[in-house]
Amino acid sequence: MESEVAGYIGSRPSIRDCFRAAGWKLLMVQNRYPDTLEGDAQLVRSAALGEASAWSVLYTRFHERLCGRFGPFLAGMVPTGASQVDEIAARVWYSMVKTDFALLKRFDVARGCRFTTFL
């Protein structure tokens, strides 16, 4: 998966477009992972095991929240456009999957935080 994501980042389609192109059935699996602390844990575990549908739910659920965290912060410091925010978000998502999902696997609900905080 690491090389697939790297290829997507290099050619610049959005990650969301990549998920759509793959034809994953997001709505069918979304309910398997409730939007709760325990649901986050289950979702991250499945995504770290390479389950494509879990990764799709993870991205769909948290991408806008991720951009919403640093987008306003960047707007006050440098002139930003949507492409810059998307580029930074893509780097964050890529960091989650590189080296066999090492960073993603560090998420631990025992610390009492949601995946949004971890991002």
DSSP file (Angstrom, degrees, kcal/mol; ACC not computed):
  #  RESIDUE AA STRUCTURE BP1 BP2  ACC     N-H-->O    O-->H-N    N-H-->O    O-->H-N    TCO  KAPPA ALPHA  PHI   PSI    X-CA   Y-CA   Z-CA
    1    1 A M     >        0   0    0      0, 0.0     4,-2.6     0, 0.0     5,-0.3   0.000 360.0 360.0 360.0 -34.1    0.0    0.0    0.0
    2    2 A E  H  >  +     0   0    0      1,-0.2     4,-2.4    95,-0.2     5,-0.2   0.924 360.0  45.5 -56.0 -46.9    2.9    2.4    0.7
    3    3 A S  H  > S+     0   0    0      1,-0.2     4,-2.1     2,-0.2    -1,-0.2   0.855 111.1  54.0 -68.0 -33.7    4.0    2.3   -2.9
    4    4 A E  H  > S+     0   0    0      2,-0.2     4,-1.9     1,-0.2    -2,-0.2   0.939 111.1  44.7 -64.0 -45.8    0.4    2.8   -4.1
    5    5 A V  H  X S+     0   0    0     -4,-2.6     4,-2.5     1,-0.2     5,-0.2   0.908 111.4  53.6 -65.3 -41.6    0.0    5.9   -1.9
    6    6 A A  H  X S+     0   0    0     -4,-2.4     4,-2.2    -5,-0.3    -1,-0.2   0.896 108.1  51.0 -59.8 -39.9    3.4    7.3   -3.0
    7    7 A G  H  X S+     0   0    0     -4,-2.1     4,-1.6     1,-0.2    -1,-0.2   0.886 109.7  50.0 -64.1 -39.2    2.3    6.9   -6.6
    8    8 A Y  H  X S+     0   0    0     -4,-1.9     4,-1.0     2,-0.2    -2,-0.2   0.911 110.4  49.4 -65.7 -42.0   -0.9    8.8   -6.0
    9    9 A I  H  < S+     0   0    0     -4,-2.5     3,-0.4     1,-0.2    -2,-0.2   0.905 110.1  51.4 -65.5 -40.3    0.9   11.6   -4.2
   10   10 A G  H  < S+     0   0    0     -4,-2.2    -1,-0.2     1,-0.2    -2,-0.2   0.852 113.6  42.9 -65.3 -34.2    3.4   11.9   -7.0
   11   11 A S  H  < S-     0   0    0     -4,-1.6    -1,-0.2    -5,-0.1    -2,-0.2   0.528 106.0-133.2 -92.5  -5.9    0.7   12.1   -9.7
   12   12 A R     <  +     0   0    0     -4,-1.0    -3,-0.2    -3,-0.4     2,-0.1   0.490  51.9 142.1  72.1  13.5   -1.4   14.5   -7.6
   13   13 A P        -     0   0    0      0, 0.0    -1,-0.2     0, 0.0    -2,-0.1  -0.545  61.9 -97.2 -72.3 155.8   -5.0   13.1   -7.7
   14   14 A S     >  -     0   0    0     -2,-0.1     4,-1.7     1,-0.1     5,-0.1  -0.322  23.6-120.4 -69.4 156.5   -6.7   13.6   -4.4
   15   15 A I  H  > S+     0   0    0      1,-0.2     4,-2.2     2,-0.2     5,-0.2   0.880 115.4  57.9 -63.4 -37.4   -6.7   10.6   -2.0
   16   16 A R  H  > S+     0   0    0      1,-0.2     4,-2.4     2,-0.2    -1,-0.2   0.908 104.3  51.2 -59.4 -42.3  -10.5   10.7   -2.1
   17   17 A D  H  > S+     0   0    0      1,-0.2     4,-2.8     2,-0.2    -1,-0.2   0.877 107.4  54.0 -62.1 -37.1  -10.4   10.3   -5.9
   18   18 A C  H  X S+     0   0    0     -4,-1.7     4,-1.6     2,-0.2    -1,-0.2   0.906 108.6  48.3 -63.8 -41.2   -8.2    7.3   -5.5
   19   19 A F  H  X>S+     0   0    0     -4,-2.2     5,-1.2     2,-0.2     4,-0.7   0.922 112.8  48.0 -65.1 -43.1  -10.7    5.7   -3.1
   20   20 A R  H ><5S+     0   0    0     -4,-2.4     3,-1.2     1,-0.2    -2,-0.2   0.922 109.6  53.0 -62.5 -43.5  -13.5    6.4   -5.5
   21   21 A A  H 3<5S+     0   0    0     -4,-2.8    -1,-0.2     1,-0.3    -2,-0.2   0.835 103.9  57.0 -62.0 -32.2  -11.5    5.0   -8.4
   22   22 A A  H 3<5S-     0   0    0     -4,-1.6    -1,-0.3    -5,-0.2    -2,-0.2   0.670 106.7-130.7 -74.7 -15.7  -10.9    1.8   -6.5
   23   23 A G  T <<5 +     0   0    0     -3,-1.2    -3,-0.2    -4,-0.7    -2,-0.1   0.760  39.4 173.9  76.4  24.9  -14.7    1.3   -6.1
   24   24 A W      < -     0   0    0     -5,-1.2     2,-1.4     1,-0.1    -1,-0.2  -0.411  35.1-127.3 -68.7 142.4  -14.7    0.7   -2.4
   25   25 A K     >  +     0   0    0      1,-0.2     4,-1.0    -2,-0.1     3,-0.5  -0.641  36.2 171.0 -93.1  79.6  -18.2    0.4   -0.9
   26   26 A L  H >> S+     0   0    0     -2,-1.4     4,-1.8     1,-0.2     3,-0.7   0.897  71.7  53.5 -60.0 -46.4  -17.8    3.0    1.9
   27   27 A L  H 3> S+     0   0    0      1,-0.2     4,-0.5     2,-0.2    -1,-0.2   0.814 104.5  56.6 -63.9 -29.6  -21.5    3.1    3.0
   28   28 A M  H 34 S+     0   0    0     -3,-0.5    -1,-0.2     1,-0.2    -2,-0.2   0.820 117.5  31.7 -71.7 -30.1  -21.6   -0.7    3.5
   29   29 A V  H X< S+     0   0    0     -4,-1.0     3,-1.5    -3,-0.7     4,-0.4   0.594  94.8  87.5-104.1 -12.3  -18.7   -0.8    5.9
   30   30 A Q  H >< S+     0   0    0     -4,-1.8     3,-1.4     1,-0.3    -2,-0.1   0.864  86.1  55.4 -58.8 -37.9  -19.1    2.6    7.7
   31   31 A N  T 3< S+     0   0    0     -4,-0.5    -1,-0.3     1,-0.3    -2,-0.1   0.660  92.5  71.3 -72.0 -14.8  -21.5    1.2   10.3
   32   32 A R  T <  S+     0   0    0     -3,-1.5    -1,-0.3     1,-0.2    -2,-0.2   0.711 100.4  50.0 -70.0 -18.2  -19.0   -1.5   11.3
   33   33 A Y  S <  S-     0   0    0     -3,-1.4    -1,-0.2    -4,-0.4     6,-0.1  -0.825  83.7-152.8-124.9  90.3  -16.9    1.3   12.9
   34   34 A P        -     0   0    0      0, 0.0     2,-2.2     0, 0.0     9,-0.2  -0.236  29.8-108.2 -62.1 152.9  -19.0    3.6   15.2
   35   35 A D  S    S+     0   0    0      4,-0.1     2,-0.3     3,-0.1     3,-0.0  -0.445  85.2 104.0 -82.3  66.8  -17.7    7.1   15.6
   36   36 A T  S  > S-     0   0    0     -2,-2.2     4,-2.6     1,-0.1     5,-0.2  -0.806  89.3 -94.2-136.1 174.0  -16.6    6.5   19.2
   37   37 A L  H  > S+     0   0    0     -2,-0.3     4,-1.9     2,-0.2     5,-0.1   0.934 127.8  43.8 -59.4 -47.0  -13.3    5.9   21.0
   38   38 A E  H  > S+     0   0    0      1,-0.2     4,-2.3     2,-0.2    -1,-0.2   0.867 111.9  53.9 -68.1 -35.1  -13.7    2.1   20.7
   39   39 A G  H  > S+     0   0    0      2,-0.2     4,-2.6     1,-0.2    -2,-0.2   0.889 106.4  52.7 -63.7 -39.3  -14.8    2.5   17.1
   40   40 A D  H  X S+     0   0    0     -4,-2.6     4,-2.8     2,-0.2     5,-0.2   0.924 109.1  49.9 -59.5 -44.5  -11.7    4.5   16.4
   41   41 A A  H  X S+     0   0    0     -4,-1.9     4,-2.4     1,-0.2    -2,-0.2   0.930 112.9  45.3 -61.9 -46.2   -9.6    1.7   17.8
   42   42 A Q  H  X S+     0   0    0     -4,-2.3     4,-2.2     2,-0.2    -1,-0.2   0.906 114.1  49.8 -64.0 -42.1  -11.3   -1.0   15.8
   43   43 A L  H  X S+     0   0    0     -4,-2.6     4,-2.5     2,-0.2    -2,-0.2   0.919 112.1  46.6 -63.8 -46.2  -11.1    1.2   12.6
   44   44 A V  H  X S+     0   0    0     -4,-2.8     4,-2.7     2,-0.2    -2,-0.2   0.903 111.0  52.5 -65.4 -41.8   -7.3    1.9   13.0
   45   45 A R  H  X S+     0   0    0     -4,-2.4     4,-1.1    -5,-0.2    -1,-0.2   0.936 112.4  45.2 -58.8 -46.0   -6.6   -1.8   13.8
   46   46 A S  H  <>S+     0   0    0     -4,-2.2     5,-2.1     1,-0.2     3,-0.3   0.906 113.7  49.0 -65.7 -41.7   -8.3   -2.9   10.6
   47   47 A A  H ><5S+     0   0    0     -4,-2.5     3,-1.6     1,-0.2    -1,-0.2   0.893 108.3  54.2 -64.8 -39.3   -6.7   -0.1    8.5
   48   48 A A  H 3<5S+     0   0    0     -4,-2.7    -1,-0.2     1,-0.3    -2,-0.2   0.744 102.7  57.8 -67.9 -22.4   -3.3   -1.0    9.8
   49   49 A L  T 3<5S-     0   0    0     -4,-1.1    -1,-0.3    -3,-0.3    -2,-0.2   0.461 125.1-105.0 -84.3  -1.1   -3.9   -4.6    8.8
   50   50 A G  T < 5 +     0   0    0     -3,-1.6     2,-0.7     1,-0.3    -3,-0.2   0.608  62.4 159.7  91.6  12.7   -4.4   -3.3    5.2
   51   51 A E     >< -     0   0    0     -5,-2.1     4,-2.1     1,-0.2     3,-0.3  -0.592  29.4-155.1 -72.2 112.2   -8.2   -3.6    5.0
   52   52 A A  H  > S+     0   0    0     -2,-0.7     4,-2.2     1,-0.2    -1,-0.2   0.860  89.5  53.1 -59.5 -40.8   -9.0   -1.3    2.2
   53   53 A S  H  > S+     0   0    0      1,-0.2     4,-2.1     2,-0.2    -1,-0.2   0.877 109.1  49.9 -66.6 -35.7  -12.6   -0.6    3.3
   54   54 A A  H  > S+     0   0    0     -3,-0.3     4,-2.8     2,-0.2    -1,-0.2   0.906 109.9  50.6 -67.0 -41.1  -11.4    0.4    6.8
   55   55 A W  H  X S+     0   0    0     -4,-2.1     4,-2.7     2,-0.2    -2,-0.2   0.895 109.1  52.3 -63.4 -38.6   -8.8    2.8    5.3
   56   56 A S  H  X S+     0   0    0     -4,-2.2     4,-2.6     2,-0.2    -1,-0.2   0.917 111.5  45.4 -62.6 -44.5  -11.5    4.3    3.2
   57   57 A V  H  X S+     0   0    0     -4,-2.1     4,-2.8     2,-0.2     5,-0.3   0.920 112.1  52.7 -64.6 -43.4  -13.7    4.9    6.2
   58   58 A L  H  X S+     0   0    0     -4,-2.8     4,-2.0     1,-0.2     5,-0.2   0.942 113.4  42.8 -57.0 -50.3  -10.7    6.2    8.2
   59   59 A Y  H  X S+     0   0    0     -4,-2.7     4,-2.5     1,-0.2     5,-0.2   0.941 115.7  47.7 -62.9 -48.4   -9.9    8.7    5.5
   60   60 A T  H  < S+     0   0    0     -4,-2.6     4,-0.4     1,-0.2    -2,-0.2   0.891 115.0  45.8 -62.5 -40.4  -13.5    9.8    4.8
   61   61 A R  H  < S+     0   0    0     -4,-2.8     4,-0.3    -5,-0.2    -1,-0.2   0.855 126.2  26.1 -71.7 -35.2  -14.3   10.2    8.5
   62   62 A F  H  X S+     0   0    0     -4,-2.0     4,-2.6    -5,-0.3    -2,-0.2   0.579  95.4  84.9-112.0  -9.8  -11.1   12.2    9.5
   63   63 A H  H  X S+     0   0    0     -4,-2.5     4,-2.6    -5,-0.2     5,-0.2   0.946  95.8  44.1 -61.8 -49.5   -9.8   14.0    6.4
   64   64 A E  H  > S+     0   0    0     -4,-0.4     4,-2.2    -5,-0.2    -1,-0.2   0.885 114.2  51.2 -63.8 -37.2  -12.0   17.1    6.7
   65   65 A R  H  > S+     0   0    0     -4,-0.3     4,-1.1     2,-0.2    -1,-0.2   0.904 109.8  50.6 -65.0 -40.4  -11.3   17.2   10.5
   66   66 A L  H >X S+     0   0    0     -4,-2.6     4,-1.4     1,-0.2     3,-0.8   0.949 112.6  44.9 -61.6 -50.0   -7.6   17.0    9.7
   67   67 A C  H 3X S+     0   0    0     -4,-2.6     4,-2.5     1,-0.3    -1,-0.2   0.865 109.3  57.7 -63.4 -35.2   -7.7   19.9    7.2
   68   68 A G  H 3< S+     0   0    0     -4,-2.2    -1,-0.3    -5,-0.2    -2,-0.2   0.742 102.5  56.3 -67.3 -22.6   -9.9   21.9    9.6
   69   69 A R  H << S+     0   0    0     -4,-1.1     4,-0.4    -3,-0.8    -1,-0.2   0.917 122.8  19.2 -75.6 -44.9   -7.2   21.7   12.3
   70   70 A F  H  X S+     0   0    0     -4,-1.4     4,-2.6     2,-0.1     5,-0.2   0.640 106.1  79.8-106.1 -14.2   -4.3   23.2   10.4
   71   71 A G  H  X S+     0   0    0     -4,-2.5     4,-2.0    -5,-0.3    -3,-0.1   0.955  99.4  41.0 -56.9 -54.3   -6.1   25.1    7.5
   72   72 A P  H  > S+     0   0    0      0, 0.0     4,-1.1     0, 0.0    -1,-0.2   0.866 114.0  54.6 -63.6 -34.8   -7.0   28.1    9.6
   73   73 A F  H >4 S+     0   0    0     -4,-0.4     3,-0.5     1,-0.2     4,-0.4   0.930 110.7  44.9 -63.0 -45.3   -3.6   28.1   11.4
   74   74 A L  H >X S+     0   0    0     -4,-2.6     4,-2.6     1,-0.2     3,-1.3   0.849 103.6  64.5 -66.8 -34.7   -1.8   28.2    8.0
   75   75 A A  H 3< S+     0   0    0     -4,-2.0    -1,-0.2     1,-0.3    -2,-0.2   0.818 101.9  50.5 -60.8 -30.4   -4.1   30.9    6.7
   76   76 A G  T << S+     0   0    0     -4,-1.1    -1,-0.3    -3,-0.5    -2,-0.2   0.625 118.1  37.3 -81.0 -13.3   -2.8   33.3    9.4
   77   77 A M  T <4 S+     0   0    0     -3,-1.3    -2,-0.2    -4,-0.4    -3,-0.1   0.814 123.5   8.2-108.0 -41.8    0.9   32.6    8.6
   78   78 A V  S  < S-     0   0    0     -4,-2.6     2,-0.5     0, 0.0    -1,-0.3  -0.959  84.2 -90.8-139.8 154.6    1.3   32.2    4.9
   79   79 A P        -     0   0    0      0, 0.0     2,-0.3     0, 0.0    -4,-0.1  -0.571  56.5-174.7 -67.2 120.4   -0.9   32.7    1.8
   80   80 A T        -     0   0    0     -2,-0.5     2,-0.3    -5,-0.1    -9,-0.0  -0.853  17.4-167.1-120.0 153.5   -2.5   29.3    1.4
   81   81 A G    >>  -     0   0    0     -2,-0.3     4,-1.8     1,-0.0     3,-0.5  -0.776  44.6 -95.0-124.0 174.2   -4.7   27.7   -1.2
   82   82 A A  H 3> S+     0   0    0     -2,-0.3     4,-2.7     1,-0.2     5,-0.2   0.851 123.3  59.6 -60.0 -33.2   -6.7   24.5   -1.1
   83   83 A S  H 3> S+     0   0    0      1,-0.2     4,-2.1     2,-0.2    -1,-0.2   0.867 104.2  49.3 -66.4 -34.9   -3.8   22.8   -2.9
   84   84 A Q  H <> S+     0   0    0     -3,-0.5     4,-2.2     2,-0.2    -1,-0.2   0.909 112.2  47.6 -69.8 -41.0   -1.4   23.6   -0.1
   85   85 A V  H  X S+     0   0    0     -4,-1.8     4,-2.5     1,-0.2    -2,-0.2   0.924 113.4  48.7 -64.1 -43.6   -3.8   22.3    2.5
   86   86 A D  H  X S+     0   0    0     -4,-2.7     4,-2.7     1,-0.2    -2,-0.2   0.880 109.2  53.5 -63.1 -37.8   -4.3   19.1    0.5
   87   87 A E  H  X S+     0   0    0     -4,-2.1     4,-1.9     2,-0.2    -2,-0.2   0.921 111.1  44.8 -63.6 -44.2   -0.6   18.7    0.0
   88   88 A I  H  X S+     0   0    0     -4,-2.2     4,-2.0     2,-0.2    -2,-0.2   0.917 113.5  50.4 -66.7 -42.6    0.0   18.8    3.8
   89   89 A A  H  X S+     0   0    0     -4,-2.5     4,-2.7     1,-0.2     5,-0.2   0.910 108.5  53.1 -61.3 -41.7   -2.9   16.5    4.5
   90   90 A A  H  X S+     0   0    0     -4,-2.7     4,-2.6     1,-0.2    -1,-0.2   0.889 107.8  51.1 -61.1 -38.8   -1.6   14.0    1.9
   91   91 A R  H  X S+     0   0    0     -4,-1.9     4,-2.2     2,-0.2    -1,-0.2   0.880 109.5  50.4 -66.4 -37.2    1.8   14.1    3.7
   92   92 A V  H  X S+     0   0    0     -4,-2.0     4,-1.1     2,-0.2    -2,-0.2   0.949 113.0  45.4 -64.3 -48.2    0.1   13.3    7.0
   93   93 A W  H >X S+     0   0    0     -4,-2.7     4,-0.9     1,-0.2     3,-0.5   0.904 112.1  52.0 -62.5 -40.7   -1.9   10.4    5.5
   94   94 A Y  H >X S+     0   0    0     -4,-2.6     4,-2.2     1,-0.2     3,-0.8   0.898 103.9  57.4 -62.4 -39.1    1.2    9.1    3.8
   95   95 A S  H 3< S+     0   0    0     -4,-2.2     8,-0.5     1,-0.2    -1,-0.2   0.802 101.7  58.1 -62.0 -26.7    3.1    9.2    7.1
   96   96 A M  H << S+     0   0    0     -4,-1.1     8,-1.1    -3,-0.5    -1,-0.2   0.825 115.0  33.9 -70.9 -30.7    0.5    6.9    8.5
   97   97 A V  H <X S+     0   0    0     -4,-0.9     4,-1.7    -3,-0.8     3,-0.4   0.694  92.1 102.3-101.2 -20.7    1.1    4.2    5.9
   98   98 A K  H  X S+     0   0    0     -4,-2.2     4,-1.0     1,-0.2     5,-0.5  -0.222  82.0  24.8 -66.2 159.2    4.8    4.4    5.2
   99   99 A T  H >4 S-     0   0    0      1,-0.2     3,-0.8     2,-0.2    -1,-0.2   0.920 141.0 -53.1  48.2  53.6    7.1    1.8    6.8
  100  100 A D  H 34 S-     0   0    0     -3,-0.4    -1,-0.2     1,-0.2    -2,-0.2   0.881 101.3 -57.9  57.8  45.0    4.3   -0.8    7.1
  101  101 A F  H 3X S+     0   0    0     -4,-1.7     4,-2.5    -3,-0.1    -1,-0.2   0.750  87.2 153.7  63.0  28.0    1.8    1.5    8.9
  102  102 A A  T << S+     0   0    0     -4,-1.0     4,-0.5    -3,-0.8    -3,-0.1   0.903  71.5  42.4 -57.3 -46.3    4.3    2.1   11.8
  103  103 A L  T >4 S+     0   0    0     -8,-0.5     3,-1.4    -5,-0.5     4,-0.4   0.922 113.3  52.2 -68.9 -42.7    2.9    5.5   12.8
  104  104 A L  G >4 S+     0   0    0     -8,-1.1     3,-1.6     1,-0.3    -1,-0.2   0.887 104.4  57.6 -58.9 -39.5   -0.7    4.4   12.5
  105  105 A K  G 3< S+     0   0    0     -4,-2.5    -1,-0.3     1,-0.3    -2,-0.2   0.644  92.8  70.1 -68.1 -14.2    0.0    1.4   14.7
  106  106 A R  G <  S+     0   0    0     -3,-1.4    -1,-0.3    -4,-0.5     2,-0.2   0.637  70.5 110.4 -78.3 -13.4    1.2    3.8   17.5
  107  107 A F    <   -     0   0    0     -3,-1.6     2,-0.4    -4,-0.4     8,-0.1  -0.455  48.4-177.6 -63.4 129.4   -2.4    5.0   18.0
  108  108 A D    >   -     0   0    0     -2,-0.2     3,-1.6     1,-0.1     5,-0.5  -0.950  26.7-161.5-138.2 113.0   -3.5    3.7   21.4
  109  109 A V  G >  S+     0   0    0     -2,-0.4     3,-2.4     1,-0.3    -1,-0.1   0.697  86.4  79.2 -67.7 -16.9   -7.0    4.2   22.9
  110  110 A A  G 3  S+     0   0    0      1,-0.3    -1,-0.3     2,-0.1     0, 0.0   0.751  84.0  64.0 -62.0 -20.8   -5.6    3.4   26.3
  111  111 A R  G <  S-     0   0    0     -3,-1.6    -1,-0.3     2,-0.1    -2,-0.2   0.567 113.3-122.9 -78.0  -8.1   -4.3    6.9   26.3
  112  112 A G    <   +     0   0    0     -3,-2.4     2,-0.3     1,-0.3    -3,-0.1   0.677  68.0 122.1  80.0  18.5   -7.9    8.1   26.2
  113  113 A C        -     0   0    0     -5,-0.5    -1,-0.3   -76,-0.1    -2,-0.1  -0.862  58.5-121.3-117.2 151.8   -7.8   10.1   23.0
  114  114 A R     >  -     0   0    0     -2,-0.3     4,-1.6    -3,-0.1     3,-0.5  -0.338  33.9-105.0 -78.3 166.1   -9.7    9.9   19.8
  115  115 A F  H  > S+     0   0    0      1,-0.2     4,-2.6     2,-0.2    -1,-0.1   0.823 119.3  64.3 -63.4 -31.0   -8.0    9.4   16.4
  116  116 A T  H  4 S+     0   0    0      1,-0.2    -1,-0.2     2,-0.2    -3,-0.0   0.909 103.5  46.6 -57.9 -42.6   -8.6   13.1   15.6
  117  117 A T  H  4 S+     0   0    0     -3,-0.5    -1,-0.2     1,-0.2    -2,-0.2   0.900 110.0  53.6 -66.6 -40.8   -6.4   14.1   18.5
  118  118 A F  H  <        0   0    0     -4,-1.6    -2,-0.2     1,-0.3    -1,-0.2   0.901 360.0 360.0 -60.5 -42.3   -3.7   11.6   17.4
  119  119 A L     <        0   0    0     -4,-2.6    -1,-0.3    -5,-0.1    -2,-0.2   0.531 360.0 360.0 -59.3 360.0   -3.7   13.1   13.9
